[in-house]
Amino acid sequence: MASGPDILMRDRRALDDAFSAAYEELHRLAASVSRGERGVTLSPTALVNEAWLKLCQAPAVARTGKLHFKRIAARAMRQVLIEAARKRSAQKRGGPEARFVTFDESLGHAAAWADDLLGLDEALDALSRLNPRQALMVETRFFGGFDVAETAEILGVSEATILRDWRSAKAWLARELKRDR
């Protein structure tokens, strides 16, 4: 029978393997979230590394499947981005440099990085109280880079439901973000 330290060591090794396998995908995702805008406070590599530091605090996440691991990594990257945005907002209220992010390229508008990201985080929290599945879907698609099929699988619903929820959530979030300006 394996002892506690043996299990922890196996979990840590499994987490290292899972992270190594997902690294390139997470790095690509981190690059797409930051979109190379001016005033970037976290490079894609730094974002992935900071997410890794969060993940390694709970090595048991490696026992989850690949999609669940990606979802957990997406949550960690969201947390890292929000922490960075809060620090930036506290340091540079109204400063000349701004970083921009949108939760969907088709919206065609950008807002100041820290304020927009913090606004998106608050709107996602509000959406999670109204419709937890839609909030998880947005987080999974935006921060995790999941496609429709992966999102449907992880949430246990049909692709048609994801597409319908995506349209609804985008409209709700856009209205919330616009109202907060």
C-alpha positions in Angstrom: 0.0 0.0 0.0 1.3 3.4 -1.0 2.0 5.9 1.8 1.1 9.6 1.9 4.4 10.9 0.6 4.4 8.3 -2.2 1.0 9.4 -3.3 2.0 13.1 -3.2 5.1 12.3 -5.2 3.1 10.4 -7.8 0.5 13.2 -8.0 3.3 15.8 -8.4 4.9 13.7 -11.2 1.5 13.3 -12.9 0.9 17.1 -12.6 4.3 17.8 -14.1 3.5 15.4 -17.0 0.0 16.9 -17.5 1.4 20.4 -17.5 4.2 19.6 -19.9 1.8 18.0 -22.3 -0.5 21.1 -22.1 2.2 23.7 -22.0 2.3 24.7 -25.7 -1.5 24.8 -25.8 -1.6 27.0 -22.6 1.1 29.2 -24.0 -0.8 29.7 -27.3 -3.9 30.5 -25.3 -2.1 33.0 -23.1 -0.7 34.7 -26.2 -4.2 34.9 -27.7 -5.6 36.4 -24.5 -3.0 39.1 -24.4 -3.0 39.7 -28.1 0.4 41.4 -27.9 -1.1 44.8 -26.9 1.0 47.7 -25.6 1.4 47.9 -21.9 1.4 44.2 -21.3 2.2 43.4 -17.7 2.4 39.6 -18.2 4.0 37.9 -21.1 2.3 34.7 -22.3 5.2 32.7 -20.7 4.8 34.6 -17.4 1.1 34.0 -17.4 1.5 30.3 -18.0 4.3 30.1 -15.3 2.1 32.0 -12.8 -0.8 29.6 -13.5 1.6 26.7 -13.0 2.5 28.0 -9.6 -1.1 28.0 -8.7 -1.7 24.5 -10.1 1.3 23.0 -8.3 -0.2 23.8 -5.0 -2.8 21.1 -5.7 -1.0 18.2 -7.4 -4.1 16.0 -7.2 -5.6 18.0 -10.2 -3.4 15.8 -12.4 -5.7 12.9 -11.7 -8.4 14.7 -13.7 -8.9 14.1 -17.4 -7.3 16.3 -20.0 -10.3 18.6 -20.5 -10.8 19.0 -16.7 -7.1 19.8 -16.4 -7.4 22.5 -19.1 -10.5 23.9 -17.4 -8.6 24.1 -14.1 -5.6 25.7 -15.8 -8.0 28.2 -17.5 -9.4 29.1 -14.0 -5.8 29.6 -12.7 -4.9 31.9 -15.7 -8.1 33.9 -15.1 -7.0 34.3 -11.4 -3.5 35.4 -12.4 -4.9 37.9 -15.0 -7.3 39.3 -12.4 -4.6 39.6 -9.8 -2.3 41.4 -12.3 -5.2 43.7 -13.4 -6.0 44.6 -9.8 -2.3 45.4 -9.1 -2.1 47.5 -12.3 -5.3 49.3 -11.6 -4.1 50.2 -8.0 -0.8 51.4 -9.3 -1.8 53.3 -12.4 -5.3 54.7 -12.0 -5.8 56.5 -15.3 -2.2 56.2 -16.4 -1.2 56.7 -20.1 -0.5 53.1 -20.9 -3.4 50.7 -21.4 -3.8 47.1 -22.3 -6.9 46.0 -24.2 -8.8 42.7 -24.1 -12.2 41.6 -25.5 -13.9 38.4 -24.6 -14.7 37.9 -28.3 -12.9 39.2 -31.4 -16.2 39.8 -33.2 -17.3 42.5 -30.8 -14.8 44.8 -32.5 -14.2 47.1 -29.6 -11.5 47.3 -26.9 -11.4 48.8 -23.5 -8.6 49.7 -21.1 -7.0 46.4 -20.0 -7.3 46.5 -16.2 -10.7 48.1 -16.1 -12.1 45.8 -18.8 -10.7 42.7 -17.3 -11.9 43.6 -13.8 -15.3 44.5 -15.3 -15.4 41.1 -17.2 -14.5 39.3 -13.9 -17.3 41.1 -12.0 -19.7 40.5 -14.8 -18.8 36.8 -14.9 -19.3 36.6 -11.1 -22.7 38.2 -11.6 -23.5 35.8 -14.4 -22.5 32.8 -12.3 -25.1 33.8 -9.8 -27.8 33.9 -12.5 -26.6 31.1 -14.7 -23.6 29.2 -13.4 -23.3 27.0 -16.5 -23.1 30.0 -18.8 -20.4 31.6 -16.6 -18.4 28.4 -16.6 -18.8 28.2 -20.4 -17.5 31.7 -20.9 -14.6 31.1 -18.6 -13.8 27.8 -20.3 -14.0 29.2 -23.8 -12.3 32.6 -23.2 -9.6 31.7 -20.6 -9.3 28.0 -21.6 -9.5 28.3 -25.4 -12.0 25.4 -25.5 -13.9 24.9 -28.8 -17.6 24.3 -28.8 -17.3 20.5 -28.8 -14.8 20.5 -25.9 -17.0 22.9 -23.9 -20.1 20.7 -24.6 -18.2 17.7 -23.4 -16.9 19.3 -20.2 -20.3 20.7 -19.3 -22.2 17.6 -20.3 -24.6 19.4 -22.7 -25.1 19.4 -26.5 -23.1 21.6 -28.9 -26.4 23.3 -29.8 -26.9 24.3 -26.1 -23.3 25.7 -26.0 -23.9 27.8 -29.1 -27.3 29.0 -27.8 -25.7 29.8 -24.3 -22.7 31.4 -26.0 -24.9 33.9 -27.9 -27.0 34.6 -24.8 -23.9 35.0 -22.5 -22.1 37.3 -24.9 -25.1 39.5 -25.2 -25.6 39.6 -21.4 -21.9 40.3 -20.8 -21.8 43.0 -23.5 -24.8 44.7 -21.9 -23.2 44.5 -18.4 -19.8 45.7 -19.6 -21.4 48.6 -21.5 -23.6 49.6 -18.5 -20.5 49.7 -16.2 -18.7 52.3 -18.4 
